[in-house]
Amino acid sequence: MTNVKIGVQMSTLKTKLKELGPYETLRGVRELGYRYIELSQLSTSRDSLTEIKRACQDFGIEVSAMSASLEPSNVSPDPESLTTHFEKIVDDCKFLNCKFLRIGIIPFNALESKAKVIEFAQKCDAVSARLALHGIDLYYHNHHIEFLKLDGEYILDIIKHHASKMGFELDVHWIQRGGEEPIKFIKQYVGRVKLLHLKDFRITKLDTSPLATGDISGFMTNFLGLIEFAEIGEGTLDFQSIIETGVACGAQYFFVEQDTTYGRDEFESLKISAENLRRLGFMV
């Protein structure tokens, strides 16, 4: 299954982007064997996007997806949103020949009630219809918070049932952390998921050193914080089955993402993920 489109969520390379800039960072991405990228948490100034476009042309990389929030957010440094900067975001997508736009997270104030979640979903559907006129599809990316139940229903399912025009970018790590089994859950979204985030899930070694000084609180903090992000194939998730299920359910792009590499060089983490994906037959 080497025709699977495996890419990189560029937020994984936050440090490299600051150190090297977009052009040299994308050179490194291509040297690792990745040909597709998803843009998030980086500057969308025209100068920045021009540099990204030049690198993609030079290295044979496709900008497969970009990111935007539905409305301005006080937790995001990006002042742009689909509500306030619709035309600019559409122009950015067209400039990079990108057909997929994804919303990274639901506004936190929408988590207060089912009615507010429905309102968010309906707003997303309205924006989806506007974007479709420009040949752009809108997708929603989950974390674990959407596995909170409101009136007996997952927030993510509420969004799905009230946003018929919007697709979903399912993140398998966050599905696992939310208490669901990724393969089973992907199947429930068949036909609605064209983008998948590949992110492994591991339990790290327990640091018991606080017990030596009687620091029970410190020990419990360590005990409750054992979950880590991991390079693909270095954790507990079954990526052979996850990717095969994703393809069967309509996924077109699979983006490797690691929220933090815990001090390891970001390129090295992406290299480990690429090598493990090659062993599974998903990269050349």
BELZI-V663410 format. One record per pair of residues at least 24 apart in sequence whose C-alpha atoms are under 7 Angstrom apart, sorted by the first residue. I is the first residue (numbers start at 1). GAP is how many residues later the second one is. Records with the same first field share a line. If there is no record, write none. Layout:
BEGIN
I=GAP + GAP
END
This chain:
BEGIN
1=280 + 281
2=279 + 280 + 281 + 282
4=278
5=247 + 248 + 249
6=28 + 30 + 247 + 248 + 249
7=27 + 28 + 29 + 30 + 247 + 248 + 249
8=26 + 28 + 29 + 30 + 247 + 248 + 249
9=28 + 29 + 30 + 246 + 247 + 248
10=27 + 28 + 29 + 30
11=29 + 30
12=245 + 246 + 247
13=253
22=29 + 30
23=28 + 29 + 32
26=29
27=32
30=29
32=239
35=25 + 26 + 27
36=25 + 26 + 27 + 28
37=25 + 26 + 27 + 28
38=25 + 26 + 27 + 28
39=26 + 27 + 28
40=26 + 27
53=43
63=33 + 35
64=34 + 35 + 36
65=33 + 34 + 35 + 36
66=34 + 35 + 36
67=34 + 35 + 36 + 37
68=33 + 34 + 35
69=34 + 35
70=33
99=36 + 37 + 38
100=36 + 37 + 38
101=35 + 36 + 37 + 38
102=36 + 37 + 38 + 39
103=36 + 37 + 38
104=36 + 37
105=36 + 37
113=37
114=36
117=42
118=40 + 41 + 44
121=38 + 41 + 42
122=40 + 41
124=39
125=38 + 39 + 40 + 41
128=37 + 38
138=28 + 29
139=27 + 28 + 29 + 30
140=27 + 28 + 29
141=27 + 28 + 29 + 30
142=28 + 29
143=28 + 31
144=30 + 31 + 33 + 34
147=31
167=25 + 26
168=24 + 25 + 27
169=24 + 25 + 26 + 27 + 28
170=25 + 26 + 27
171=25 + 26 + 27
172=25 + 26 + 27
173=26 + 27 + 28
183=59 + 62
186=60
187=62
190=59 + 60
191=58 + 59
193=57 + 58
194=56 + 57 + 58 + 59
195=56 + 57 + 58 + 59
196=55 + 57 + 58 + 59
197=57 + 58 + 59 + 60
198=56 + 57 + 58 + 59
199=30 + 31 + 32 + 33 + 57 + 58 + 59
200=29 + 30 + 31 + 32 + 33 + 35 + 36 + 37
201=27 + 28 + 29 + 34 + 35 + 36
202=25 + 26 + 27 + 28 + 33 + 34
203=24 + 25
204=24
229=29 + 30 + 31
230=28
231=27 + 38 + 41 + 42
232=41 + 44
233=40 + 43
240=40
END
